[in-house]
Amino acid sequence: MKEKITLCGDNCIMCPRYNANTDEELEGVAELWYRVGWRDTIVSNKEIACMGCSSHKSCTYNLVECTKEHRVSKCNQCSEFPCTIINDMLMRSAKYKEKCKKVCTKQEYDVLCKAFFEKENNLKK
């Protein structure tokens, strides 16, 4: 399986947001992100469009800042891995996974699992 793994262990290649190219696809992602709880409202296509992770953006898990501070490019290269930040992130992710089971179709859930809920395994690569 092709992968593009982020610092937090997400697989961009499987992400609906990363793969959304049309207005209709972006609208679907915005609605899904709202339903799952990743957004408080259904946001505009411009806001939901993936601009990728980068060092100039704020990371919801503070991993960009942490890897800079520890002078590593990936969390698993750090002597403190797995740390409190990683453990908290994995717990937060597990809660979202449970919510997805309740509010997503089977197809949506399967895609989100491949994109976002294999973090722990992806972080060890």
C-alpha positions as CSV (number, residue, x, y, z in Angstrom):
1,M,0.0,0.0,0.0
2,K,1.3,3.4,-0.9
3,E,1.8,5.7,2.1
4,K,2.7,9.3,3.0
5,I,2.9,9.3,6.7
6,T,2.7,12.6,8.7
7,L,4.4,13.3,12.1
8,C,1.2,12.2,13.9
9,G,1.0,8.9,12.0
10,D,-1.8,9.8,9.6
11,N,-1.6,8.3,6.0
12,C,-2.3,11.2,3.6
13,I,-2.7,8.9,0.6
14,M,-5.8,7.4,2.3
15,C,-7.3,10.7,3.5
16,P,-10.5,12.0,1.9
17,R,-9.4,15.6,2.5
18,Y,-6.0,15.1,0.9
19,N,-7.7,13.4,-2.1
20,A,-10.6,15.8,-2.6
21,N,-10.2,17.7,-5.9
22,T,-13.7,18.8,-6.9
23,D,-16.1,21.2,-5.1
24,E,-18.4,18.3,-4.6
25,E,-15.7,16.2,-2.9
26,L,-14.6,19.1,-0.7
27,E,-18.2,19.7,0.3
28,G,-18.5,16.0,1.3
29,V,-15.3,16.2,3.3
30,A,-16.5,19.3,5.1
31,E,-19.8,17.6,6.0
32,L,-17.9,14.5,7.2
33,W,-15.5,16.5,9.3
34,Y,-18.4,18.2,10.9
35,R,-20.2,15.0,11.6
36,V,-17.2,13.4,13.1
37,G,-16.4,16.5,15.3
38,W,-13.2,17.7,13.6
39,R,-15.0,21.0,12.8
40,D,-17.7,22.9,14.7
41,T,-19.5,23.8,11.5
42,I,-19.6,22.8,7.9
43,V,-16.7,25.0,6.6
44,S,-16.1,26.4,3.2
45,N,-14.3,24.4,0.5
46,K,-11.3,26.8,0.8
47,E,-11.0,26.1,4.5
48,I,-11.4,22.3,4.2
49,A,-9.0,21.9,1.2
50,C,-5.8,20.2,2.4
51,M,-2.7,22.4,2.2
52,G,-0.5,19.7,3.7
53,C,1.4,19.5,6.9
54,S,4.4,21.8,7.2
55,S,6.7,23.3,9.7
56,H,5.1,26.8,9.4
57,K,1.6,25.5,10.5
58,S,0.4,25.0,14.0
59,C,0.1,21.3,14.8
60,T,-3.0,20.3,16.8
61,Y,-0.9,17.8,18.7
62,N,2.2,20.1,19.0
63,L,4.4,17.6,17.3
64,V,6.0,20.0,14.9
65,E,7.2,22.1,17.8
66,C,8.3,19.1,19.8
67,T,10.3,17.5,17.0
68,K,12.1,20.8,16.5
69,E,12.8,21.1,20.2
70,H,14.2,17.6,20.3
71,R,16.1,18.0,17.0
72,V,14.5,15.0,15.3
73,S,12.6,14.7,12.0
74,K,10.2,12.0,13.2
75,C,8.9,11.3,16.7
76,N,10.2,7.7,16.7
77,Q,13.7,9.1,16.4
78,C,13.4,10.8,19.8
79,S,14.8,9.2,22.9
80,E,11.6,10.0,24.8
81,F,9.3,8.1,22.2
82,P,6.6,7.2,23.0
83,C,6.0,10.2,25.2
84,T,3.1,11.9,27.0
85,I,2.3,13.9,23.8
86,I,2.1,10.8,21.7
87,N,0.1,8.9,24.3
88,D,-2.4,11.8,24.6
89,M,-2.7,12.0,20.9
90,L,-3.4,8.2,20.6
91,M,-6.1,8.5,23.3
92,R,-7.7,11.4,21.5
93,S,-7.6,9.5,18.2
94,A,-9.2,6.4,19.9
95,K,-12.1,8.6,21.0
96,Y,-12.6,9.9,17.4
97,K,-12.5,6.3,16.1
98,E,-15.3,5.4,18.4
99,K,-17.3,8.4,17.3
100,C,-16.7,7.5,13.7
101,K,-18.1,4.0,14.3
102,K,-21.4,5.7,15.3
103,V,-21.7,8.5,12.7
104,C,-20.0,7.2,9.6
105,T,-21.1,4.7,6.9
106,K,-19.1,1.5,6.7
107,Q,-17.2,2.9,3.7
108,E,-16.4,6.2,5.4
109,Y,-15.3,4.4,8.5
110,D,-13.0,2.1,6.6
111,V,-11.4,5.0,4.8
112,L,-10.9,7.0,8.0
113,C,-9.4,4.0,9.7
114,K,-6.8,3.6,7.0
115,A,-6.1,7.4,7.0
116,F,-6.2,8.2,10.7
117,F,-6.5,5.3,13.0
118,E,-3.3,3.3,12.3
119,K,-1.2,6.1,13.9
120,E,0.6,3.9,16.4
121,N,1.8,1.4,13.8
122,N,2.6,4.2,11.3
123,L,4.7,6.1,14.0
124,K,6.9,3.1,14.5
125,K,7.9,2.9,10.8
